[in-house]
Structure formats: structure tokens, C-alpha cells
Amino acid sequence: MITEIGIVAGEVWQYLEKYNEATLSQIANAIKRERNLVMLSLGWLGREGHILIVKEGDDYKITLRKKE
């Protein structure tokens, strides 16, 4: 399972590199992955400090952190 989470984290990263920000729903739909798996991958990326996650209504806005 850890390998699959890592693979999806890479797909999320690539999506955010292209679009910079999106909602959780947009990401899950665009990469055609189960929402729960995308959430696990976002947790991984968030813990490593690669993304920002902000609650917006019933969804979450995900933004790629800029390298300084």
C-alpha cells in the first residue's frame, strides 16, 4: 500500500506542477484515482512540506509550495 500511495503522490505532484492549485475533488477526478487514496497521498506530501492544504466549504484547496 505504501508503494501505491507514493505513486499517487507523484501523480498529484505532477498535476499540481502543471496547475499549481486545485481542489481535492478536481485532483481525484483528473488523475482518476479513488478519493481516499488521493487523501493519503496528500497527507504524505503535506507532511513533507511540499503542499499547502486549506479547507474550503465541503472540499479542500491544495496548493504546491513554491521553492525559495
C-alpha positions in Angstrom: 0.0 0.0 0.0 2.9 2.4 0.8 4.2 2.0 -2.8 0.8 2.8 -4.2 0.4 5.9 -2.0 3.9 7.0 -3.2 2.9 6.5 -6.8 -0.3 8.5 -6.4 1.7 11.2 -4.5 3.9 11.5 -7.6 0.8 11.8 -9.9 -0.6 14.5 -7.6 2.7 16.4 -7.6 2.8 16.3 -11.4 -0.8 17.6 -11.6 0.0 20.4 -9.2 3.2 21.4 -11.1 1.0 21.9 -14.1 -1.9 23.7 -12.5 -0.3 25.0 -9.2 -3.6 24.6 -7.2 -6.8 22.6 -7.3 -9.4 21.1 -5.1 -9.2 17.6 -3.8 -12.1 16.7 -6.0 -10.5 18.1 -9.1 -7.3 16.2 -8.4 -9.0 12.9 -7.8 -11.1 13.3 -10.9 -8.2 14.4 -13.1 -5.8 11.6 -12.1 -8.7 9.1 -12.0 -7.8 7.8 -8.5 -10.0 6.9 -5.5 -10.5 9.9 -3.3 -9.3 8.1 -0.2 -6.0 7.1 -1.9 -5.5 10.7 -3.1 -6.1 11.9 0.5 -3.4 9.5 1.8 -1.0 10.8 -0.8 -1.8 14.4 0.1 -1.1 13.6 3.7 2.3 12.3 2.7 3.1 15.4 0.6 1.7 17.7 3.3 3.9 16.0 6.0 6.9 16.5 3.8 6.1 20.2 3.4 5.5 20.1 -0.4 1.9 21.3 -0.4 -0.5 23.5 1.5 -4.0 22.3 2.3 -6.8 24.7 3.1 -10.4 23.7 3.8 -12.9 25.5 1.5 -16.5 24.6 2.2 -17.0 20.9 1.7 -13.7 20.5 -0.1 -10.0 21.3 0.3 -7.8 23.6 -1.8 -4.4 22.1 -2.5 -1.5 24.4 -3.5 2.0 23.4 -4.4 4.6 25.2 -2.2 6.9 27.4 -4.0 10.6 26.7 -3.8 12.5 29.6 -2.3 
